[in-house]
Amino acid sequence: MKTDEDLTNDLAPSVFRWILGFLMVGACWGLTTPFMRKGAIGYTPPRQPSLNDPRTPWFRKTMLSVWYAVVGVLSRPAYAIPFLLNVTGSIWFFILIGQAELSLTVPITNSLAFLFTVLGEWWAENKVISRETWIGMALVLAGIALCVQSKS
């Protein structure tokens, strides 16, 4: 007869699925950031008549201007699509931290997000990746390996 621990181990995802989950979160967070920035650059919300009325209270003007800016930038597909992918990564992250060890999940996903951000800047903005950045990326990967090795 199987114990509760045996049943839990039988239901645990494979190492491949953990790696895939970490990579998906890192990619969703990191790759989308340069594309969101690119989609938001140069955006100016259209003029709204209610914001120019001198009788409108300051707080209401402020809230309306924020609302119009958010709705305006989210209506641009160049920003909205990467933003939705980024939020999807956050959902996957919360699924991961519910199943994986927290002390591994947080540093791994954040480190991978950094690596994917560098690659996203190269892809979206044609930025050159310097030698120092490559060295930093290698050190980040070494740090991830040390974290994983220390837990096994």
Secondary structure, DSSP 8 states (H G I E B T S, - for coil): ---HHHHHHHHS--HHHHHHHHHHHHHHHHTHHHHHHHHHTT------HHHH-TTS-HHHHHHHHHHHHHHHHHTSHHHHHHHHHHHHHHHHHHHHHHHS-HHHHHHHHHHHHHHHHHHHHHHHH-----HHHHHHHHHHHHHHHHHHHHH-
